Amino acid sequence: PKGFCSIGQDMRGTKMSGGRFSIWHSDADDGARTIEYISEQVWSSKSVLSFGASADGLASYTLLDTAPQELDSQFIIFSSSQGYPIIFPGGAYRHSLADNWMADTVRSFESQRCIDEVQENEQPGDWWEPLNMTVANDDYKVVRWPSLHWAGWYDIFLVGQLIAFDGYRNHADPEHLNDVKIFIDPLGHCQEGASEFPTNTVMGRSALPLLMSYEMYMSTVTGQPFGNATKEFLPYRHDIKDVTFYVLGALEDDAAGNYWTTLDSFPDFTPTKFYLSETGEMTRAEPSTGGQRTYKADPANPVPSLGGSNLFIACGPHDQSENLERDDVLTWETEPLTEPFAITGPMHAALQVKSDQVDTDFFVKIMDVYPTGEHKLIQEGAVRMRNTIFRDMEPNSVYDVNADMWNTSYVFSTNHKIAVSISSSNYPRFSINPNNGKSLLDPDLWSSNFTATNEILASSHVVLPVVSLGDLPRSHVIEEINEKYAEMASLGVMVAEAARNGMAIK
């Protein structure tokens, strides 16, 4: 008889595995040796199908460095092919995520060593190479197998998984460029955000990625084309495309978003600038005069984190209104929208900034302002100056910096407004910057801390990926799948919870 044999492996130095946790530096070799072991067994067909979620998904992506011959497909959930931009986005340390994950997953006598090793490498460099799969290094050229990537808009790893999809889709073995699919739900690791997306989902999820993974695995082992391998997926083979995602929207009955779309590729977008004026307006017209807005940032009184792409603290589209009342948070808003306004793709803020200190941070958030006054968080970006310009700032000099605000697909409803906020702290999502230019492991890091007077010049702007609603057609078939396979969709919730709780699945 023939069937599937399932083998699970904990990463070296975690859970039931021996050795020391290498912070994914040994996972490419460890994974290759495991696949070799499987292939040598008498019951093995020498065809290995891999599955990795969360931290184990990082290990799965590192297999590109060894590319085992027997690896025949990959299903990777809520994970990243990049290390540095996940732990140090814009050079700012994701304190809550990194410290808590190490303490929660790595053995107690090892966790501090791992935290210190990560913090020692707070700037890009060779140490990160085993975790960073890049086009520049031709890492994706070895991909010769089908893959499915399940991501989430509010996931801790979103940008790294989108980079992986691009690599597998556009830079792999030419014969396998069309064997790559991505599915993006609202949440990723952020299951607690499910109540914000009750429309057309099962607790923020869908059964579709599980149907697709089964179809991919059976297609691999039977040789049938994708779409013809299982009776469950067969009725939908012509309706489900390579790129499937949830279009986010407001938590309102008549919201313009909150539905699924499925496309051959991500839609083309128009990068559209919104300038941050000195009077607080957010406009498409470039200011005719200069000017700036100024605030003071005291490290002893950090701005608290409210939602976002988090794991150990509150996550999702939380209302930011409480923070916006602070003197150390600046806000800009558009006029109320006269029609729905759709964005899909990467966002960034091009800032011109000044500070009277040698180092400081800038945190940028994009929000949906409801007519009732809530400011719901969509995405955010960070810049830690010393890890961006790689030197001390010259006090009161102007610097041009870019804050990557990751990606989204969102439709702002009529009468809503788009808002941006900027502050210089976001704790405990990010570590606090004492504004003294010292590194994270400097024993004198907190021997002195300084209140920074920071300025945002009116030439600063955010760039949003504008699309038309016609670029995001609603797919009713995914709603049908969710109704028919609601129990399977609930299993997807369990998978997400397992990923969130650090379950080692590979």
Steps between C-alpha positions, in 0.01 A plus 500: 500500500604860434438808708655798671746467784516808722823591678537798732828658600561765764767754420837430657498612863121547529216289639602131480812550288848492649794730431518879510261723315700657217247777420429322169868498397513118490148435374587471132741215576278347768202499264702350216629223726147423616378476141796277418413276795137473387605413147722218622219316678366183340144635505595827330416587140779760518243774455486742794224756542580763762277704731625778725308756702628810677855446632514161328406676178818705531685168516310385190608807304865443593484172305567712193863503613525120469217422253463125579439299187213310663305816598193496277270769642469754782204633696616792717269681740542842665875517460786689337792452265666801662644548848631852537199702374273296728696547824647841413255672263659833418775409746264514803502195728169311533542458871176323589516250215868405522548494876175323579536241225850408614389477863192298406660257255870460570611322816529738794878471535541580128246774438705795623799388293277501192351841581848645545621349173211655309548839664872486429407499131263795497635619165489306171800277443631150427348355817153537346582331169384147600158649578472734200399333174564763231476542126842668500659178628303285253349309794172435317650353183514155665121482545374222275193388696144631548428710807213661689555799728231590757544851641296760691470878468547547877761225527836553670679359192293653218769684304745209516238263360412738217870521415509119495200481268663745260821295506326167439268652239740714298854377567478120531580225250320619181309172476338557840412871500130413463496247786481768769187616680434739787201540729471800735236512771441801728684367803803274473609440862248759625203274579371747759425740214235268354214704647604791276438291185176305543385554142554210257747322730494217753653665807718706267605194300404293197508129419660574163873479591448156655315381189780643286774335706333159469458558127868597466624197693279257306595665171866450590471130583255402224641709218157650431489869406413735785120518504444139392649308791222504763123487476472771767686763297387390153179714489701816569805443278401766246390757760800508734802684362861521617453807724210492744448749781250673726427863419485676837245762593335675793302314766168627364205326337530709183880506480648517152749218574488173697487241222728252321657544159704255292723616214773381266738746668496793736339800328712779360475809716567871466745628766321810629659760726317658792692791648513573873441873531613722786135557593405132531328449166585199288473602136606385155619850418859574594519789748585827327692621803732328744437454866516222753331349801691449823457275802703385799571129556581397858638143532367488856144539373468282189191482280330166576446246223137458395446205268677430174694198378586353838517163672540535877315829537167624365479475121278604213326824397474666840368854543792741540295794631635480855858544380410779260411725793864505612726797432774267368285355220436700183199427277400591144161429340336529159161652440209252519501276194223555247524143366667172596878514475693177442866419559686173443875460519801639688489829691778723620565840652769726352591726790716806538590519867712690751595436861708675764644161611755263344241224462122459511213295355206575272190278496242557227147360505231499231142500633137495392304779671135405552225764494451411867857604578689172537846485342545133405857389434571351156881477490811667638868553435811587696833681469778482759741763381830346615416176317381686191773757436762286687648791690403764753265771382628853476263684735245717317613381156242379247491130408300321233384159623253240382262310729376177342139453613470149354196404287124490517185472295243740640195693384420821687125560501322819397505769773803341664835677512857377457736596780871474576668535838869538588661452840842400631402201714272198475556287808511205564467413129838670457777561750529851639772719352680714765607730214868476595633302202610198706446143379253258659773306682704799609522471882454877515190500281284644777767695684359806328179565311388818335170654405521561126346797322409355161366668188305367201544727198200575280669341197448161671240274347357150502465297182189284469441227235176620343287258297147508365223290649484329164849366565364315805201296377305316768527120492177341618641152453723540807192586704341179368808302599487646851135397536558150367820439696435706813638221717821496298523878534479452876795263466682793338433697818659215697804505270532874557476453875768229485726738310429777751580276795832386357398146409781342300348376176715425202 
